[in-house]
Amino acid sequence: MKTVVIVQARMGSTRLPGKVLLPIGDRPMLAHVMQRIERASSVDAVVVATTTKPADDVLAEACSSQGWLCFRGDEDDLLDRYYRAALAYDATVVVRVTSDCPLIDPGIIDAVIRCFHRPPAVDFCCTSVPTRSFPRGLGVEVMTMAALATAWQRDKDPAFREHVTPYLYRNPDQFRLRCYSHGTDHSDHRWTVDTREDLALVRKIYAQFDHTNFDWLDVLGLFDEHPEWMQINQHIQQKILL
């Protein structure tokens, strides 16, 4: 079996254009995401899946210069982009991570993959369905290549295809589903980067460490020391897929 993490990335974010290459400390956000994913021990390959648009040439060039695997596909049909990237890199297990999560935790990635492989067998395992207990920005989805291929074939809704996995968790009669959750609910924390406020918070977090190997529990500890940080981006409304 080959476990491939596919990281969706593009320059055309509507609320914070070019966010994946904005600096956090002395490195662009995407570099932090990739470095943290690569620390996961259960992963065989990590692929940046960007688009064929000329605006994303800079991302392909960044991948080339950093030695990251890269796939370029459809801008709007993200399900197609994931499916073709998984095919290109011979994945049997596909892990979905987004490029706007610079605090993504390799320990959680490994834990979700272990949960996915735990008997009895499942087709899809994630941190958010039916409930999310981790901070937003630590999301991980794991699926079989067969399940991804089925969604690619059957999902005819462009809005759902833009988000890759809705067909899987909206059809529990067709797929075996599992959720990986934490014993304590920390879902009120927002650690993803979609706005300038989100970016300001993540920069504050990174500035507290003299290394990049901190984990999500270390970050939680910072909020115990600085509870006022919660107010930096609590007013941001997450885009919801209906």
Beta strands, then each sheet from edge to edge (+ up, - down):
strand 1: 3-8
strand 2: 23-24
strand 3: 27-28
strand 4: 45-51
strand 5: 69-73
strand 6: 93-98
strand 7: 124-126
strand 8: 141-144
strand 9: 177-179
sheet 1: 5+ 4+ 1+ 6+ 8- 7+ 9+
sheet 2: 2+ 3-
end
